[in-house]
Each structure stands twice: as structure tokens, then as C-alpha cells.
């Protein structure tokens, strides 16, 4: 894969981001959207890797787009606009403007039941939908101990801006590059105390960690083993959490993918392989239902090289 996601830097200046946040907070959704359209059009036209990756993804779901250039570009631009809309939702979530009435889906009850059970666990997420909205859900549980493992370099400017504008900090964030045996022990202690660790399971590790090639949306794509191997070390329940915009509301899914508490050591490798493919299958189902909320704008599949169907240099 020629473009690792971590080497695709954060785009935009702090001043530009600040202006967009101010428009959203003080003028409302439609003024923000009007300002967003030309901004995303510029990004769409200038940044070829993201545009080509978007089109490659959309052609997997809609093969007819391969022969329909204008339709393919229009769908791809809508994909970029959906990403911009998600940024607006992120601002709303950080400002606390998303009410309980807008959170729908069985995941709400499942999430509360898991917390009330007191065991803690490892939660897998993906770059599909808008997980910052889940902060509104987490705030219902004042004593919830939530640790987020993620790579923050690409979104550092935007996250710092939101913290400054809203006065609210994100949950405790642990850089993925910092994971050591001591870190795993700390995570185990938090989970054993009823806490939860959130980790993305759809992007390749930065270096030196194992991956597996899985069936995903009709192709072969590499997924990281790390989150699943961590689940076997922590010997805890493994959950999948997702949140997508559904009209004016946000639909939340929260489901248990397995429990490694009693998993024999000799079965670990088989369990990891099965759990990874199961996760990919569940993710594929969600992506097919809400394709424009897939926000991995880089070559994701193993054969996403060459970008033969973009029709531009």
C-alpha cells in the first residue's frame, strides 16, 4: 500500500478551522453548510489521493460508476461533503448540543447494560460514522472510566481547537505508539475495575505489528491484529461500537463480539482470526447501509494502487 494513513497529514490551517467552528456555533447549520461546499470542493479537487480513494471505494459498492465518470465524481464529492457534515456533528457533540432524544438504536440499552454489569471491556471502533457523538452517550454515566487508544497526530490541530473553543477535553487518550507491557498491565487494571478501553480496529499499525488480510466489501484488505491480540491478553469482553447519522438522529450500535476470559491459550490464534473476520463482516454491513459515512480517504484495499478509474493525473 503506497500511502499509509498516518503519513497523510492534517489539512487546513488553524485559522480556517476556527472560522468554520465559529460559523457553526454562532450562525447555525445552513450557513456552515454553505461555507462548507466550496471548502470541500477545493479539497476534493486538490487532494488526489483522497479523491481517488473515495472513488475506488464507491466503485466497490456501485460498479456501474466505473463507466459513468460524472456520476462517479458527483458521488465522490458527496462523500467529501458527508465528511464535512461529520465535522459539524463533532463540533455539536463537543459543545454538548446533541440531546438524548437524538440518540436512537438498541446500542443505547446494550451500552448501559454492559456498564451496569461492572466487568469492563475492550471496545472496537472504526472510521465510519461519528464516534464523537458517543461522548453524549458516555456522559450519562458519570463514573464511567473511558480510555481511548488512538493516533492523534493527523487531527491534533482540530482537536486542540475544539478543546479551546468549547472548554471541554476529550476522554483520556493514549497514543497507540506508547503501548508496552506496562501499558497493557495498566489497561488490564482499568478493565478489571469496570472501565473500558476504546481502540480503532480498521487502520494499519504504524510499524512492526502484525496484520491479517480479510474479506471486506468484495475485496481483500489488511486489518490490524493488535486490538484482537490485546483482547486475549486482557481476558475481557470484546465489543463493537458504532454511531452513524440517520436523518436528524444518530443511530448507535453496541454489540458483544466475544469474551476471552476463559479462552484457552491454544485457541488464541484461531479465535483472533475468526474474531477479525467477524468484525470485518459486521463493519461491511454497516458501511453498505451508510456508505457516505466511510471516512478512510486513503488506499484501503490491497489492490488499491494505480487508481485506474479516476481519469485524472
N, C-alpha and C positions, 0 to 999 in steps of 0.2 A: 504494500500500500504506500503510495508515494507521498501522501500528505497525512501525517499523524495529526489527530485533532488538537493535541497540545501545542503544536507548532503553528497553529492558525491563531494569530493574536487577536486581542480585543480590538474592535474597530471603533472609531469615533473619538472625539475629544470630550473632555470633562465639560467644557462649556456647552457643547451641543447636547450632551446628555442632560445637563442641568436645565437647559431651555425646554427640552421635551417633558421633563418631570414637572416643571413649573406650569406648563400649558395643561398637562393632565390634571394637576391638583387644583388649579385655580380657574380654569376655563371649562373643564369638562371633557367628556369623551369625544364628542364630534370635532371640536377644534383640534384636539390631539390627533384624531384620525386624519383630518385634512392636512395637518403638518406632516403626518407620518407618510402619506402616499409618495410625495416627491423624495423624501429621505430614503425610503426603501427602494424606490425606482433607481436612485443613484447607486445604492449598494448593489442592487440586482445587476445593473449594467457593468459596474466597475469590477466586481469581485467574481472572477470567472470560476474559481474552484467551488465556491458556494453555489453559484448558479448551475453549474454542470452537475454537481452532486444532487441538487434538488431535482433536476430533470431526469437524471438516472434513476432516482428513487421513484418519481412519479410514473416513469415508463414501466416500472415493475408492476405497479398497480393498474395502470391503464395502457396496455400495449399499443392501442390504436394511436396514442400520441406520437409514436415513432415516426409516422408518416404525415402528421399534422403539425407543422412547425409552429404556426401562430397559436394554435390551441395549447401546444406544449409550453410555449413561452408565457402565455397568459396564466395557465395553471401554476407555473413555477413562480410567477410574480405574486399570485395569490398566496402561495406558500410563504413567501417572504413577508407579505402583509400580515399573515397569521402570526408569524414570529414577532412582528412589531406589536400586534394586539396583545400577545402574551406578555410583552414587556410592560404594557399598560396595566394588565392584570397584576403583574408583580408589584407595581407601584401601589395599586389599590390594596393588595394584601399587606404590604409593609405598613401602609397608613392605617390599617385596621378598618377599611371601608367595606369589607365583604361580610355581610351579615350571615347569621346561621341559616336563614331561610333560603339563601342561595347555594347552600351546600346540600347536595342530594346524593342518593345512592346508598346501597347496602353497606358500603365500606365504613360509613359513619358508625353504625352499630357494631360492626365487626371490630373496628379500631378500639372503641370504648370497652368492648368485652375483653379484648386481649389485655388492655391496660388493667382492667379490674382483676384479671386473673393473677397479676402480680409477678409473672415469671420473667418478663423482659424478652428481648429477642433482637434478631438482625433483620432489617427491612431493606429489601432491594427496590431501587427506583431506576427510572430510565429517563432519557431526554425526550420525553413525549408528554405533551400537556404542560401543566404549570404547577410544579410542586410547591412553589412559594405560597400558593393558596392554602396548602395544608397547614401552614402556620396558624391560620384562623381556626382550624380544627384542633390543633395541638393546644391552643390557648384555653380550650375548655377544661384541660386537665392541668391545674396549677402546679401539681407536684411531679409532672412528667419530666423525667431525666432523658433528654434527647441529645445525642451526639451525631453530628453529620461528618462523614468522611468524604472529602471531595478535593478536586484540584481547582483552586480558586484563581490561578493566575490570569486566565482569559477573561474573567468577569470582575476583576479586582476593582477597576475604576467605577463600574456601575454599582457594585455592592457598597463600596465606600460612600458613593454619592447618596444612595438611598439611606444609609445609616445616618449620614449628616443631615439630610433633609427631614427625615421622619423622626429622628431621635431614638430609633429602635434598632437594636443589634440583632443579628442573626443568632440562631441557636449555636451552641459551641461547635466550632468547625475544626476538624483535624485533617491536616493535609495528608493526602494519600501517600506521598513520598516519605512520610515520617513513620510508617508502620514498621514496628520492630517487635521482637518477642516481648519486650517490656510493655509496648503499646497494646499488644494482644491481651496481656495479663490485665491491664487497666480496663480494657473493654469488657473482659470476662467479669470483672468485679462489678462493673456498672450494670451489666445484664443480669447478673445474679441478684442484684439489689432491685430488680424490676425496671431498669432503664432500657432504652432502645438505641441501637446504632443504625444509622441510615447510610447506605452506600450505593453508588451508581453501579449498575451491572451491565451497561451496554457500550462502554468505551474501553479501548485497549489500555493496558497499563503503560506507564511512562517508559519503563525499560526493565528488562531482565526477568519478567514474570510470565508465567505460563498462560497460554490461551488455548481454546478449542474452537474448531470450525464447526458451525452448526447450520442446520437448515433454517432459513429465515426469509420469509416472503418470496419463496420461489428461487432463492439463490443460496450461495454459501458465504457466510460471514463469520469473522472471528469475534469471539466474546471472551472476556477475562475470566480466568478460573478463580482469581483471588477472592471475590466475595463468597463463593461457594466453599472454597477450602477454609476460609475463615469461619464459616458456619460449622464445619466439622470440628474445628479447634475449640470453638466457644461452646459447643454442645448445647444448642438452644433452638427454639423455633425459628424458622425462616419464613418471612412474609414478603409479599409483593404489594407495593403501594403505588397507586396512580391517580392522577387528577386531571380531567380534561374539561375544557369549556363545552357546555351543552346549552346552546342558546344563551339566555341571560344567567344561567346557573353553572355550577361546577359539579361534575359527577365524580364521586370518589369511589374507588375500588380498593379494597384491602382484603387480601386472602392469604391463607397459610399454604406455603409450598412444601412444607415438610418440617420434621423435628429431628435433630441429630443427637438428642440426649442419650438415647440407647443405641446409637448406630455403632455396630462392631467395626473395629479398625480395618479388618479385611474387606469390608464392604464399602469403604470410603470412596474409592475410585469409581466404582460403578454408580454409587449414589450421586457423586458430583456430575458425572456425565449425564445421567438421567435428569437431575435437577436443572442443569444448564439448558438442556433441550426443552424441558417443560417450561422454563422461564421464557425462552425464545418463542415458544408456541403461544403462550399467553400474551406476550408483548405483540406478536404479529396480529393476533385477533384485535387487540385494542387499536393498533395502528390502522388496520383496514377500516375500522369503524370511524376513526377520526384521522385521516391521512395528513391533512394540512397542519396537524399539531405535532408532527415528527420533526424535531429540531436538531438533527445531526447533519449539518451542512458541510460534510467532508466525505471523501470516498469511503463508503462503509462496507461494501461487498468486496469479496476477493478479486472479482474481475472488473471492478470499477477503475480501470486505467484506460487512458486514451480518450475517454469522453467522445465516443464516435458520433453521438447524436445531438451535439449541441449546436453545430453548424456555425460556430464562430471560432476564431483562433484561440 
